[in-house]
Amino acid sequence: PEWMRNPPPPRSTLGRRLSGLVEATPRLREARRALWRWRDRSRFSERRPAVAAITSFVVVAVVATILVAGTAYLFARLRAGEL
């Protein structure tokens, strides 16, 4: 078909215009590439999955314990009529 052989030009959207501006400005282009490199790095949880799992379990257990203890403390104060 004709539309496949000679497609219409891409629409000039705000995103395309901003992308063109970033590519035309050297500092913005470098910043974009640095952001892409940073985003594609390997995460700590990918490098050390066991350490990440144990750490997250401990953090969740501590936070849950604090929340449960705080709730029990508030209920005790409510029952005593101090609150």
C-alpha positions in Angstrom: 0.0 0.0 0.0 1.0 3.6 -0.6 0.9 4.6 3.1 3.5 1.9 3.9 5.8 3.0 1.1 5.4 6.7 1.8 4.3 7.1 5.4 3.2 10.5 6.6 5.7 12.5 8.6 5.6 12.0 12.4 3.4 14.5 14.2 5.1 17.4 15.9 4.0 16.8 19.5 5.3 18.5 22.6 7.4 15.5 23.5 9.1 15.3 20.1 9.9 19.1 20.3 11.3 18.7 23.8 13.3 15.7 22.7 14.7 17.7 19.7 15.6 20.5 22.0 17.5 18.2 24.4 19.4 16.6 21.5 20.3 20.0 20.1 21.7 21.2 23.5 25.0 19.5 24.4 24.7 19.8 28.2 21.1 18.5 28.2 22.1 15.6 25.9 24.9 14.7 28.3 22.5 14.9 31.3 20.0 12.7 29.4 22.6 10.1 28.6 23.9 10.1 32.2 20.4 9.6 33.5 20.0 6.6 31.1 23.3 5.1 32.3 22.2 5.6 35.9 18.8 4.0 35.3 20.4 1.0 33.5 22.8 0.2 36.4 22.4 -3.0 38.3 20.5 -2.6 41.5 21.8 -3.7 44.9 18.9 -6.1 45.2 20.0 -7.7 41.9 23.6 -8.0 43.0 23.0 -9.3 46.5 19.4 -10.7 46.6 19.9 -12.6 49.9 21.2 -9.5 51.8 18.4 -7.4 50.4 15.8 -9.9 51.4 17.1 -10.3 54.9 17.4 -6.5 55.3 13.9 -5.8 54.0 12.5 -8.5 56.3 14.2 -7.0 59.4 13.0 -3.5 58.5 9.4 -4.7 58.0 9.5 -6.7 61.2 10.8 -3.7 63.2 8.2 -1.3 61.7 5.4 -3.8 62.3 6.5 -4.3 65.9 6.6 -0.6 66.5 3.1 -0.1 65.0 1.6 -3.0 67.1 3.3 -1.8 70.3 2.1 1.8 69.7 -1.4 0.6 69.0 -1.4 -1.5 72.2 -0.1 1.5 74.2 -2.8 3.8 72.9 -5.5 1.3 73.7 -4.2 0.9 77.2 -4.2 4.6 77.7 -7.8 4.8 76.3 -9.0 2.0 78.7 -7.3 3.8 81.6 -9.2 7.0 80.6 -6.0 9.0 80.3 -6.6 9.9 76.7 
